[in-house]
Amino acid sequence: QRGIWLFSSCPEMELETMTVKVTIQDFVADVVSELFFRNTQQVSKEIMFIFPVDSDTVVHTFYATMGDTRIEAMLWEKEEAQHLCKATSGMENLRYLQDQWDLWGPVFACFLGTLPPNREVTISLCYVQELPLHPDGAALFCWPHELFPQRNYLSECYISSEEGMFENLHFSICLKSAHGVSHVAINSSYTPLQYTAPDQTSAEVSLKLPPWMQDDLNLLVYYRGSHTHSAVVERRDPKAPPGSLLGDPVVMVTLTPNIPEVVPSSGQLGEFLFLMDRSLFQDAQVPPEELPCLSSAHPSICPQNTLLFLLKSLPLGCYFNIYSFGATFKAFYPQSVEYTQESMDNAVRCLSSICPDLGGCDLLGLLKSIYSTPLIHGNLRQLFIFIQRKISSEEEAVMAEVYRYRDHHRCFCFPTNRCDSFNLSQAMALETKGECVCIHSRMDMASEAVKCLRRALQPMASGISLHWDLPPGLEVSMIRKAPEMIFQGHQSSVYAQIRGQAQQDVELGEGAVSLQYHVGSQSFNYTLRFSLFPSADDRLPVHRMAMMHLLWKLAWEGTSRAEKDIQHSAVKSSISLGVPSPFTSGVAVLMKQRDAWHHDSLPPDSSTLFSSSCNLVPCQLLWLRGFRPVWFKSTKFWIVQKCQFCLEMLDRKAPDTEALTQLSASCKASNISWDWKISPLSTRLCDFSSLRVVVALQKANGSWAFTAALASALGLSNADVDGQRPTEPTAWATVLALVWLHQYKWKVPWSELLEAKACRWLRDQAEVQLDECLEAANSLLGCFVEPTVFRI
């Protein structure tokens, strides 16, 4: 969530007036804002401006005005900026913020100094941002509620009775798309959508009131047609030399492939890497002599069992590996191996060899090792990271690695509620389009992990390639390439520089890009055409985003001697555009208004900053290392977990059916969903030790062999099982285990993938009469599972 805060010893810094203009073209937003704050207290305040940023946002302009003084953020080449920082007083304010405040992650911060009583400060902030895709296909733009005048203040302000609008709120939105603007949805009062072009390719709308009850502003923009991709071409900067990034047009292509629900074929199921913090294997509250019994009695209370259930849930044909990390890291296999019966059995045997480690936490080294390993052809990499310890001071380096490879993998993170790295886990998941689930008790670790595995097994677009068709004389130079994969409900943006000189009238020309990708064994092809003569935009939002990606690309890949000129030119252009990069750093300058320079030109020589009319002010992109507490919002989740835990604590040998019925009724009275029914089988509580045995005995292909161990785990004798066998032993054993697991689905929600594997195997056995087998299994186990179980 985004937001801006002014910190001081007193909270009463009132936002009196705001003027915001947002221009949204397809999935890129250009924001220009001016915010007027006043110190309403009778004492002076030291204030600091903080704006959280992410990898899809570029803050390129910031200045604050107090009276006749102006503080403006400027970018400098890194070495020069370091020299300036040494001459800047007040840098300790940023260091204090970095170490002491409760916020976490990357922020833009500027120390503004002291604001006297009843004095005003004007904040001017401009940024560009790639917009995320809403699940219904709209472009989503957000504005934090902290940057609206508060309701208690607005009620006393001037209101235009004719229009029902607050006079101190000026929030206008301009929408553009070659596909046409369909409509908008805003969680606030707004003016009717006004089209400004006959073909409805542009429109305007304004807010009348801020969102109610301090909600963030959520603006959804819907475009016409059922298009899945968009292209935005931006003209060159006429002041820049041709051949440079600013001197050539840039195109931003947003890819949102249509991903149908299909069953992936073997060999295209991906690579699954499980990273387990070895501190999770330490349970100081359980005596060593009781730990083996506890682990077998409660299969999801220890990480070994979580890994067991994940291993058993993987599909044949994928690749996998397991890593444990602490002060050092270890892998089960030197590199990922194909999931077969043999590799699965070897991994299961290795689970007991993982030893607790309460030393350091070398997650950074482990990630570097994984990322340096080439992707297995045709398989998409997904990481499951279970973590309990803080990553010390390496969080920024970890995120830099994740960001560098974000188009090549996805992270599912599982921090515990005692974990100091929750925010890092959340950022890793968000950056890679994954998911972060806080494990508040080890009882639900397996359940949450398998839920994410089920999501990871959903179809995705892979084998993505782009083919360009431009008029003669023009060519494309890729800045940000197409990703290795795009997941359901997500999108990805690529940037390209259009070089050369067209041999025909470019005003009448158009270009095209064809997207090719695969979903499972299906191939898809989509061609998108775009105009090469767009309307002028001197703010260059697409060039700024492209510049950011180019600079990071140069930083990661290194530069040869021939590329040094390209880097130098790019850094020079990024400074003039205000685009931060690994090659630059920021310092703000305080001066009198009459001495201020235009921001669209390069900053003056650093020697002029030591004049009597200028002072240096702390202003940098920082990585905050604080921690914001996590609050769980789902009361129902907590209650259900508590009820489940109570059931597990009951005597497994002789449960009280009446007590269970009363427990079910009390949950229903509390408006908790409770779909468990009393039956001959469910009156015998699920024996967790038996459950673990049943899961451990499942084959990699989803079947079970008929063994005495399986019969015992199911609570049956060999004679009973063999006496009522309607088909061959393996199929009969698989039906029995499937029915037994399905009956306990209320208790083991993570069994769905195990059941699905069994169903797929059974459906491949043409000679097996499933209805007859199910009837016999229900009779033997004393339950009432319906034939729909085979359609999982």
Backbone hydrogen bonds, N-H to C=O, Kabsch-Sander energy under -0.5 kcal/mol:
donor,donor_aa,acceptor,acceptor_aa,energy
5,W,50,I,-1.6
7,F,5,W,-0.6
7,F,48,M,-1.5
13,M,11,P,-2.0
14,E,12,E,-0.8
14,E,38,R,-1.7
16,E,14,E,-0.9
16,E,36,F,-2.7
17,T,36,F,-1.1
18,M,168,N,-1.9
19,T,34,E,-2.5
20,V,170,H,-3.3
21,K,32,V,-2.8
22,V,172,S,-2.5
23,T,30,D,-2.6
24,I,22,V,-0.5
24,I,174,C,-3.1
25,Q,23,T,-0.5
25,Q,28,V,-2.6
26,D,24,I,-0.6
26,D,176,K,-1.9
27,F,25,Q,-0.7
28,V,25,Q,-1.4
29,A,129,Q,-2.9
30,D,23,T,-2.5
31,V,29,A,-0.5
31,V,127,Y,-3.0
32,V,21,K,-2.3
33,S,125,L,-2.2
34,E,19,T,-2.3
35,L,123,I,-3.0
36,F,17,T,-2.7
37,F,35,L,-0.6
37,F,121,V,-2.8
38,R,14,E,-2.0
39,N,119,R,-2.4
40,T,12,E,-1.1
40,T,38,R,-1.0
45,K,115,L,-2.0
47,I,45,K,-0.6
47,I,113,G,-2.6
48,M,7,F,-0.8
49,F,110,C,-2.8
50,I,5,W,-1.7
51,F,108,F,-2.7
53,V,106,P,-1.7
57,T,54,D,-1.6
58,V,128,V,-2.7
59,V,57,T,-0.5
60,H,58,V,-0.8
60,H,126,C,-1.5
61,T,126,C,-1.6
63,Y,124,S,-1.9
64,A,71,I,-2.7
65,T,122,T,-2.2
66,M,69,T,-2.0
69,T,66,M,-1.8
70,R,591,M,-2.8
71,I,64,A,-3.2
72,E,70,R,-0.5
72,E,589,V,-2.4
73,A,62,F,-2.4
74,M,587,V,-1.6
76,W,585,S,-2.4
78,K,583,F,-2.3
81,A,77,E,-2.8
82,Q,78,K,-2.4
83,H,79,E,-1.7
84,L,80,E,-2.1
85,C,81,A,-2.5
86,K,82,Q,-1.4
87,A,83,H,-0.7
87,A,84,L,-0.8
88,T,85,C,-1.4
89,S,87,A,-0.6
91,M,88,T,-0.7
93,N,90,G,-1.9
94,L,90,G,-0.6
94,L,91,M,-0.6
95,R,91,M,-1.8
96,Y,92,E,-2.5
97,L,93,N,-2.1
98,Q,94,L,-2.5
99,D,95,R,-1.6
100,Q,96,Y,-2.6
101,W,97,L,-1.4
105,G,624,L,-2.2
107,V,622,L,-2.5
108,F,51,F,-2.6
109,A,107,V,-0.5
109,A,620,Q,-2.5
110,C,49,F,-2.3
111,F,618,P,-2.2
112,L,47,I,-1.9
112,L,110,C,-0.6
113,G,47,I,-0.8
115,L,45,K,-3.6
118,N,39,N,-2.5
118,N,41,Q,-0.6
119,R,116,P,-1.4
121,V,37,F,-2.5
122,T,65,T,-2.4
123,I,35,L,-3.2
123,I,121,V,-0.6
124,S,63,Y,-2.8
124,S,122,T,-0.5
125,L,33,S,-1.8
125,L,123,I,-0.5
126,C,61,T,-2.4
127,Y,31,V,-1.7
128,V,58,V,-2.0
129,Q,29,A,-2.2
130,E,56,D,-2.2
131,L,27,F,-2.8
134,H,132,P,-0.5
134,H,138,A,-3.1
137,G,134,H,-2.6
139,A,221,V,-2.3
140,L,132,P,-2.0
141,F,139,A,-0.5
141,F,219,L,-2.7
143,W,217,L,-1.7
147,L,144,P,-1.5
148,F,145,H,-1.4
153,Y,150,Q,-0.6
154,L,150,Q,-2.6
155,S,151,R,-2.2
156,E,153,Y,-1.4
157,C,154,L,-1.6
160,S,165,M,-2.5
161,S,159,I,-0.8
164,G,160,S,-2.1
165,M,160,S,-0.9
166,F,208,K,-1.5
167,E,158,Y,-1.7
169,L,166,F,-1.2
170,H,18,M,-2.0
170,H,168,N,-0.5
171,F,169,L,-0.5
172,S,20,V,-2.5
172,S,170,H,-0.5
173,I,205,V,-2.9
174,C,22,V,-3.2
175,L,203,A,-3.1
176,K,24,I,-2.5
177,S,201,T,-2.4
180,G,177,S,-1.0
181,V,200,Q,-2.9
182,S,180,G,-0.5
182,S,222,Y,-2.5
183,H,222,Y,-1.1
185,A,220,L,-2.0
187,N,218,N,-1.2
188,S,186,I,-1.3
191,T,206,S,-2.6
194,Q,204,E,-2.7
195,Y,193,L,-0.5
196,T,202,S,-2.0
197,A,202,S,-0.8
200,Q,197,A,-2.1
203,A,175,L,-2.1
204,E,194,Q,-2.5
205,V,173,I,-2.1
207,L,171,F,-2.4
208,K,189,S,-3.0
209,L,189,S,-1.4
214,Q,211,P,-0.6
215,D,212,W,-1.1
217,L,143,W,-2.9
219,L,141,F,-3.1
219,L,217,L,-0.5
220,L,185,A,-2.7
220,L,218,N,-0.5
221,V,139,A,-2.4
221,V,219,L,-0.5
222,Y,183,H,-2.7
222,Y,220,L,-0.5
224,R,180,G,-3.0
230,S,254,T,-1.7
232,V,252,M,-2.5
234,E,250,V,-2.8
237,D,246,L,-3.4
240,A,237,D,-2.0
244,S,241,P,-1.7
248,D,244,S,-0.6
248,D,245,L,-0.8
250,V,234,E,-1.8
251,V,496,A,-2.6
252,M,232,V,-2.7
253,V,251,V,-0.5
253,V,494,V,-2.4
254,T,230,S,-2.7
254,T,252,M,-0.5
255,L,253,V,-0.6
255,L,492,S,-3.6
256,T,228,T,-1.0
256,T,254,T,-0.6
259,I,257,P,-0.6
262,V,260,P,-0.8
268,Q,265,S,-1.8
271,E,380,L,-3.2
272,F,319,Y,-2.9
273,L,271,E,-0.5
273,L,382,Q,-2.6
274,F,321,N,-2.2
275,L,273,L,-0.6
275,L,384,F,-3.4
276,M,274,F,-0.6
276,M,323,Y,-2.8
277,D,275,L,-0.5
277,D,386,F,-1.9
278,R,325,F,-2.6
280,L,277,D,-1.8
281,F,278,R,-1.4
282,Q,279,S,-1.4
283,D,281,F,-0.6
286,V,283,D,-1.3
290,E,287,P,-1.8
291,L,287,P,-1.1
294,L,290,E,-2.5
295,S,291,L,-2.7
296,S,292,P,-1.7
297,A,293,C,-2.0
298,H,294,L,-2.4
301,I,298,H,-1.9
305,N,302,C,-0.6
306,T,302,C,-1.3
307,L,303,P,-2.6
308,L,304,Q,-2.1
309,F,305,N,-2.6
310,L,306,T,-2.1
311,L,307,L,-2.7
312,K,308,L,-2.5
313,S,309,F,-1.2
314,L,310,L,-0.7
314,L,311,L,-1.0
317,G,339,Y,-1.2
318,C,315,P,-1.4
319,Y,270,G,-2.4
320,F,337,V,-2.3
321,N,272,F,-1.5
323,Y,274,F,-3.3
324,S,330,K,-2.3
325,F,276,M,-2.0
326,G,328,T,-2.7
330,K,324,S,-2.6
332,F,322,I,-2.5
337,V,320,F,-2.2
339,Y,318,C,-3.1
340,T,338,E,-0.9
344,M,340,T,-2.4
345,D,341,Q,-2.3
346,N,342,E,-2.3
347,A,343,S,-2.0
348,V,344,M,-2.5
349,R,345,D,-2.1
350,C,346,N,-1.4
351,L,347,A,-0.8
351,L,348,V,-0.9
352,S,349,R,-0.5
353,S,350,C,-1.6
354,I,351,L,-1.3
357,D,278,R,-0.5
362,D,326,G,-3.4
363,L,361,C,-1.4
366,L,362,D,-1.6
367,L,363,L,-2.7
368,K,364,L,-2.5
369,S,365,G,-2.0
370,I,366,L,-2.3
371,Y,367,L,-3.1
372,S,368,K,-1.6
373,T,370,I,-1.4
379,N,376,I,-2.6
381,R,408,H,-0.6
382,Q,271,E,-2.6
383,L,410,R,-3.3
384,F,273,L,-2.9
385,I,383,L,-0.6
385,I,412,F,-3.0
386,F,275,L,-3.2
386,F,384,F,-0.6
387,I,385,I,-0.6
387,I,414,F,-1.3
394,E,391,I,-2.2
398,V,394,E,-2.6
399,M,395,E,-2.6
400,A,396,E,-2.0
401,E,397,A,-1.8
402,V,398,V,-2.4
403,Y,399,M,-2.9
404,R,400,A,-2.0
405,Y,401,E,-1.5
406,R,403,Y,-1.2
408,H,405,Y,-2.1
410,R,381,R,-1.1
412,F,383,L,-3.2
413,C,411,C,-0.5
413,C,435,E,-2.3
414,F,385,I,-3.1
416,T,387,I,-1.4
417,N,439,I,-1.8
419,C,416,T,-1.9
422,F,419,C,-0.6
425,S,421,S,-2.4
426,Q,422,F,-2.7
427,A,423,N,-2.4
428,M,424,L,-2.4
429,A,425,S,-2.1
430,L,426,Q,-2.5
431,E,427,A,-2.5
432,T,428,M,-1.2
433,K,430,L,-1.1
434,G,429,A,-3.5
435,E,411,C,-1.0
437,V,413,C,-2.6
439,I,415,P,-3.1
440,H,438,C,-0.9
444,D,441,S,-1.5
445,M,300,S,-0.6
445,M,442,R,-0.9
448,E,444,D,-2.4
449,A,445,M,-2.2
450,V,446,A,-2.4
451,K,447,S,-1.8
452,C,448,E,-1.9
453,L,449,A,-2.0
454,R,450,V,-2.3
455,R,451,K,-1.6
456,A,452,C,-2.6
457,L,453,L,-1.4
458,Q,455,R,-1.5
461,A,486,I,-2.6
462,S,518,H,-2.6
463,G,484,E,-0.7
465,S,516,Q,-2.3
467,H,514,S,-1.9
469,D,512,A,-2.9
474,L,471,P,-1.9
475,E,499,R,-1.9
477,S,497,Q,-2.6
478,M,476,V,-0.5
479,I,495,Y,-2.8
480,R,495,Y,-1.8
484,E,407,D,-2.3
485,M,407,D,-0.7
486,I,461,A,-2.0
488,Q,459,P,-0.5
490,H,487,F,-1.8
492,S,255,L,-1.8
494,V,253,V,-2.5
495,Y,480,R,-1.1
496,A,251,V,-2.0
497,Q,477,S,-2.9
498,I,249,P,-2.7
499,R,475,E,-2.6
499,R,497,Q,-0.8
501,Q,473,G,-0.9
503,Q,472,P,-2.1
506,V,504,Q,-0.7
508,L,505,D,-1.4
509,G,506,V,-0.8
511,G,530,F,-2.8
512,A,469,D,-1.9
513,V,528,L,-2.4
514,S,467,H,-2.9
515,L,513,V,-0.5
515,L,526,Y,-3.6
516,Q,465,S,-2.5
517,Y,524,F,-1.8
518,H,462,S,-3.0
519,V,522,Q,-2.3
522,Q,519,V,-2.0
524,F,517,Y,-2.7
526,Y,515,L,-2.4
528,L,513,V,-2.8
530,F,511,G,-2.6
532,L,509,G,-1.5
540,L,537,D,-1.4
544,R,540,L,-1.9
545,M,541,P,-2.0
546,A,542,V,-2.7
547,M,543,H,-2.7
548,M,544,R,-2.1
549,H,545,M,-2.0
550,L,546,A,-2.5
551,L,547,M,-2.4
552,W,548,M,-2.0
553,K,549,H,-2.1
554,L,550,L,-2.5
555,A,551,L,-2.1
556,W,552,W,-2.4
557,E,553,K,-2.6
558,G,554,L,-1.3
564,K,560,S,-0.7
564,K,561,R,-0.8
567,Q,563,E,-2.5
568,H,564,K,-2.8
569,S,565,D,-2.6
570,A,566,I,-2.5
571,V,567,Q,-2.9
572,K,568,H,-2.2
573,S,569,S,-2.3
574,S,570,A,-2.6
575,I,571,V,-2.0
576,S,572,K,-1.7
577,L,573,S,-2.0
578,G,574,S,-1.1
579,V,574,S,-2.5
584,T,581,S,-1.5
585,S,76,W,-2.2
587,V,74,M,-2.1
588,A,617,V,-2.2
589,V,72,E,-2.5
590,L,615,N,-3.8
591,M,70,R,-2.2
591,M,589,V,-0.5
592,K,613,S,-0.6
593,Q,68,D,-2.3
595,D,592,K,-1.7
596,A,593,Q,-1.3
601,S,598,H,-1.2
608,T,605,D,-1.9
609,L,606,S,-1.4
610,F,607,S,-1.1
611,S,608,T,-1.3
614,C,611,S,-1.3
615,N,590,L,-2.2
617,V,588,A,-3.1
620,Q,109,A,-1.9
622,L,107,V,-2.8
622,L,620,Q,-0.6
624,L,105,G,-3.0
624,L,622,L,-0.6
625,R,98,Q,-2.2
626,G,103,L,-1.7
635,T,633,K,-1.1
638,W,634,S,-1.5
639,I,635,T,-2.5
640,V,636,K,-2.7
641,Q,637,F,-2.2
642,K,638,W,-2.3
643,C,639,I,-2.7
644,Q,640,V,-2.6
645,F,641,Q,-2.4
646,C,642,K,-2.1
647,L,643,C,-2.1
648,E,644,Q,-1.9
649,M,645,F,-1.4
650,L,646,C,-0.7
650,L,647,L,-0.9
657,T,655,P,-0.8
660,L,656,D,-2.0
661,T,657,T,-2.2
662,Q,658,E,-2.2
663,L,659,A,-2.2
664,S,660,L,-2.3
665,A,661,T,-2.2
666,S,662,Q,-2.5
667,C,663,L,-1.9
668,K,664,S,-1.9
669,A,665,A,-2.2
670,S,666,S,-1.2
671,N,668,K,-1.7
672,I,667,C,-2.3
681,L,782,G,-0.8
683,T,679,S,-1.9
684,R,681,L,-1.3
685,L,683,T,-0.8
688,F,686,C,-0.8
691,L,687,D,-2.6
692,R,688,F,-2.5
693,V,689,S,-1.6
694,V,690,S,-2.6
695,V,691,L,-2.5
696,A,692,R,-2.6
697,L,693,V,-1.7
698,Q,694,V,-0.5
698,Q,695,V,-1.3
699,K,703,S,-3.4
702,G,699,K,-1.6
704,W,730,T,-0.5
707,T,705,A,-0.9
711,A,707,T,-2.0
712,S,708,A,-2.4
713,A,709,A,-2.2
714,L,710,L,-2.0
715,G,712,S,-1.3
716,L,711,A,-2.9
721,V,717,S,-2.2
722,D,718,N,-2.8
723,G,719,A,-2.4
724,Q,720,D,-1.2
725,R,722,D,-0.9
732,W,728,E,-2.2
733,A,729,P,-2.9
734,T,730,T,-2.2
735,V,731,A,-2.3
736,L,732,W,-2.3
737,A,733,A,-2.4
738,L,734,T,-2.4
739,V,735,V,-2.6
740,W,736,L,-2.5
741,L,737,A,-2.6
742,H,738,L,-2.8
743,Q,739,V,-2.0
744,Y,740,W,-0.8
744,Y,741,L,-0.9
745,K,742,H,-1.6
747,K,744,Y,-1.4
748,V,744,Y,-2.2
751,S,748,V,-2.1
752,E,749,P,-1.0
753,L,750,W,-0.5
755,E,751,S,-2.6
756,A,752,E,-2.4
757,K,753,L,-2.1
758,A,754,L,-1.9
759,C,755,E,-2.6
760,R,756,A,-2.3
761,W,757,K,-2.0
762,L,758,A,-2.5
763,R,759,C,-2.6
764,D,760,R,-1.1
765,Q,762,L,-1.5
766,A,764,D,-1.2
768,V,765,Q,-1.6
770,L,768,V,-1.1
773,C,769,Q,-2.2
774,L,770,L,-2.8
775,E,771,D,-2.2
776,A,772,E,-1.9
777,A,773,C,-2.4
778,N,774,L,-2.7
779,S,775,E,-1.9
780,L,776,A,-2.3
781,L,777,A,-2.8
782,G,778,N,-1.5
783,C,778,N,-1.6
789,V,786,E,-2.0
790,F,787,P,-1.9
791,R,788,T,-2.0
792,I,789,V,-1.1
